Amino acid sequence: MAFSIRLNPQEEKLARGYANLNGISLGEAFKRALFEKIEDEYDIRMAEEAYKEFLKDPVTYSHEEAWAEIFKD
């Protein structure tokens, strides 16, 4: 799938500079940025859901306690 993006001259200069700095095409730079944004938003939502679950039962364990539980018996 192909698409186009309108950028003003300053935006284009910044985007091309970023792509050149990283040795990638402008298209690859935008693709990476898009998927990183998607991943970041997904991670935030998962963290928010985990925090809501934690608030329902706010019990925590130390590393030692967690490992002891994992490797008991």
Residue frames as a rotation matrix with the C-alpha (Angstrom) as fourth column:
MET 1
0.584 0.812 0.000 0.00
0.812 -0.584 0.000 0.00
0.000 0.000 -1.000 0.00
ALA 2
-0.587 -0.743 0.322 1.29
0.744 -0.652 -0.146 3.44
0.318 0.154 0.935 -0.86
PHE 3
0.615 0.745 -0.259 0.27
0.788 -0.591 0.170 6.77
-0.027 -0.308 -0.951 0.60
SER 4
-0.204 -0.663 0.720 1.45
0.539 -0.690 -0.483 10.34
0.817 0.290 0.498 0.65
ILE 5
0.300 0.185 -0.936 1.99
0.914 -0.336 0.226 12.81
-0.273 -0.924 -0.270 3.46
ARG 6
0.513 -0.112 0.851 2.07
0.357 -0.873 -0.331 16.56
0.780 0.474 -0.408 3.09
LEU 7
0.245 -0.525 -0.815 4.87
0.929 -0.115 0.353 18.19
-0.279 -0.843 0.460 5.04
ASN 8
0.993 -0.078 -0.092 5.87
-0.096 -0.973 -0.211 21.81
-0.073 0.219 -0.973 5.25
PRO 9
0.516 -0.848 -0.119 9.53
-0.215 0.006 -0.977 22.51
0.829 0.530 -0.179 4.40
GLN 10
-0.140 -0.574 0.807 10.64
-0.952 -0.147 -0.269 22.45
0.273 -0.805 -0.526 8.06
GLU 11
0.496 0.399 0.771 8.93
-0.629 0.777 0.002 19.13
-0.599 -0.486 0.636 8.70
GLU 12
0.980 -0.147 -0.137 10.42
-0.016 0.623 -0.782 17.62
0.200 0.768 0.608 5.55
LYS 13
0.202 -0.964 0.172 13.91
-0.555 -0.257 -0.791 18.82
0.807 0.065 -0.587 6.49
LEU 14
-0.078 -0.167 0.983 13.56
-0.979 0.198 -0.044 17.30
-0.188 -0.966 -0.179 9.95
ALA 15
0.747 0.450 0.489 12.19
-0.370 0.893 -0.257 14.00
-0.553 0.011 0.833 8.61
ARG 16
0.851 -0.480 -0.213 14.86
-0.053 0.325 -0.944 13.70
0.522 0.815 0.251 5.90
GLY 17
0.014 -0.873 0.487 17.57
-0.807 -0.298 -0.511 14.57
0.591 -0.386 -0.709 8.42
TYR 18
0.185 0.140 0.973 16.35
-0.829 0.554 0.078 11.84
-0.528 -0.820 0.219 10.75
ALA 19
0.959 0.217 0.182 16.21
-0.084 0.831 -0.549 9.30
-0.271 0.511 0.816 7.93
ASN 20
0.597 -0.797 -0.090 19.68
-0.250 -0.079 -0.965 10.24
0.762 0.598 -0.246 6.68
LEU 21
-0.013 -0.594 0.804 21.12
-0.976 -0.169 -0.141 10.12
0.219 -0.786 -0.577 10.21
ASN 22
0.153 0.177 0.972 19.81
-0.598 0.800 -0.051 6.59
-0.786 -0.574 0.229 10.59
GLY 23
-0.785 -0.576 -0.228 20.73
-0.504 0.380 0.776 5.46
-0.360 0.724 -0.589 7.08
ILE 24
-0.489 0.704 0.514 17.15
0.621 0.695 -0.361 4.63
-0.612 0.143 -0.778 6.11
SER 25
-0.669 0.342 0.660 14.68
0.522 -0.416 0.745 5.86
0.529 0.843 0.100 3.53
LEU 26
-0.805 0.457 0.379 12.10
-0.563 -0.791 -0.241 8.47
0.189 -0.407 0.894 4.36
GLY 27
0.147 0.894 -0.423 9.37
-0.611 0.418 0.672 5.85
0.778 0.160 0.608 3.92
GLU 28
-0.031 -0.248 -0.968 11.13
0.500 0.835 -0.230 3.48
0.865 -0.492 0.098 6.33
ALA 29
-0.943 -0.325 0.076 11.50
0.123 -0.549 -0.826 6.31
0.310 -0.770 0.558 8.87
PHE 30
-0.407 0.869 0.281 7.75
-0.865 -0.466 0.189 7.00
0.295 -0.166 0.941 8.79
LYS 31
0.291 0.512 -0.808 6.92
-0.252 0.856 0.452 3.29
0.923 0.072 0.379 8.95
ARG 32
-0.446 -0.538 -0.716 9.14
0.567 0.449 -0.691 2.77
0.692 -0.714 0.105 11.99
ALA 33
-0.945 0.103 0.311 7.69
-0.274 -0.769 -0.577 5.84
0.179 -0.631 0.755 13.70
LEU 34
-0.063 0.994 -0.084 4.15
-0.806 -0.001 0.592 4.63
0.589 0.105 0.802 13.10
PHE 35
0.352 0.218 -0.910 4.76
0.107 0.957 0.271 1.15
0.930 -0.193 0.313 14.48
GLU 36
-0.725 -0.600 -0.339 6.74
0.450 -0.040 -0.892 2.46
0.522 -0.799 0.299 17.47
LYS 37
-0.716 0.546 0.435 3.80
-0.654 -0.742 -0.147 4.75
0.242 -0.389 0.889 18.28
ILE 38
0.286 0.840 -0.462 1.36
-0.566 0.537 0.625 1.84
0.773 0.083 0.629 18.02
GLU 39
-0.019 -0.380 -0.925 3.56
0.490 0.803 -0.340 -0.29
0.871 -0.460 0.171 20.28
ASP 40
-0.924 -0.360 0.133 3.94
0.091 -0.542 -0.835 2.52
0.372 -0.759 0.534 22.83
GLU 41
-0.364 0.866 0.341 0.19
-0.868 -0.449 0.213 3.10
0.338 -0.218 0.915 23.02
TYR 42
0.386 0.447 -0.807 -0.44
-0.176 0.894 0.411 -0.64
0.906 -0.017 0.424 23.35
ASP 43
-0.423 -0.645 -0.636 2.10
0.547 0.379 -0.747 -0.85
0.723 -0.663 0.193 26.20
ILE 44
-0.884 0.145 0.444 0.46
-0.382 -0.771 -0.510 2.10
0.268 -0.620 0.737 27.97
ARG 45
0.087 0.996 -0.035 -2.98
-0.831 0.092 0.549 0.49
0.550 -0.019 0.835 27.74
MET 46
0.289 -0.042 -0.956 -1.67
0.225 0.974 0.025 -2.84
0.930 -0.223 0.291 29.03
ALA 47
-0.769 -0.612 -0.186 0.06
0.358 -0.170 -0.918 -1.08
0.530 -0.772 0.350 31.93
GLU 48
-0.602 0.629 0.491 -3.15
-0.739 -0.672 -0.045 0.78
0.302 -0.390 0.870 32.79
GLU 49
0.412 0.773 -0.482 -5.10
-0.515 0.634 0.577 -2.48
0.752 0.010 0.659 32.79
ALA 50
-0.066 -0.528 -0.847 -2.47
0.505 0.714 -0.485 -4.18
0.860 -0.460 0.220 34.95
TYR 51
-0.918 -0.271 0.288 -2.56
-0.063 -0.619 -0.783 -1.28
0.391 -0.737 0.551 37.39
LYS 52
-0.113 0.957 0.266 -6.38
-0.882 -0.220 0.417 -1.50
0.458 -0.188 0.869 37.65
GLU 53
0.482 0.226 -0.846 -6.04
0.003 0.966 0.260 -5.23
0.876 -0.128 0.465 38.41
PHE 54
-0.532 -0.762 -0.369 -3.37
0.461 0.104 -0.881 -4.47
0.710 -0.639 0.296 41.01
LEU 55
-0.726 0.279 0.628 -5.67
-0.558 -0.773 -0.302 -1.95
0.401 -0.570 0.717 42.72
LYS 56
0.374 0.892 -0.256 -8.28
-0.578 0.440 0.687 -4.71
0.725 -0.109 0.680 43.14
ASP 57
0.955 -0.166 -0.247 -5.77
0.289 0.714 0.637 -6.79
0.071 -0.680 0.730 45.13
PRO 58
0.671 -0.693 0.265 -2.70
-0.479 -0.678 -0.558 -4.67
0.566 0.247 -0.786 46.00
VAL 59
0.831 -0.452 0.324 -0.43
-0.017 0.561 0.827 -7.42
-0.556 -0.693 0.459 47.24
THR 60
0.601 -0.713 -0.363 3.25
-0.671 -0.203 -0.713 -7.26
0.435 0.672 -0.600 46.33
TYR 61
0.919 -0.390 0.062 6.10
0.311 0.811 0.495 -9.71
-0.244 -0.436 0.866 46.71
SER 62
0.310 -0.901 -0.302 9.85
-0.653 -0.433 0.622 -9.24
-0.692 0.005 -0.722 46.88
HIS 63
0.158 -0.353 -0.922 12.04
-0.887 0.359 -0.289 -10.90
0.433 0.864 -0.257 44.25
GLU 64
-0.834 -0.533 0.141 13.09
-0.531 0.708 -0.465 -13.45
0.148 -0.463 -0.874 46.83
GLU 65
-0.369 0.786 0.497 9.49
-0.377 0.362 -0.853 -14.29
-0.850 -0.502 0.163 47.68
ALA 66
0.509 0.566 -0.648 8.52
-0.802 0.039 -0.596 -14.57
-0.312 0.824 0.474 44.02
TRP 67
-0.159 -0.654 -0.739 11.44
-0.799 0.525 -0.292 -16.87
0.580 0.544 -0.606 43.18
ALA 68
-0.866 -0.114 0.487 10.75
-0.434 0.654 -0.620 -18.98
-0.248 -0.748 -0.616 46.28
GLU 69
0.070 0.978 0.195 7.13
-0.504 0.203 -0.840 -19.40
-0.861 -0.039 0.507 45.14
ILE 70
0.458 0.052 -0.888 8.17
-0.884 0.133 -0.448 -20.27
0.095 0.990 0.107 41.58
PHE 71
-0.175 -0.700 -0.693 10.74
-0.546 0.655 -0.523 -22.88
0.819 0.287 -0.496 42.67
LYS 72
-0.127 0.154 0.980 9.02
-0.953 0.256 -0.164 -24.35
-0.276 -0.954 0.114 45.70
ASP 73
0.686 0.291 0.667 9.13
-0.271 0.953 -0.136 -28.15
-0.676 -0.087 0.732 45.92
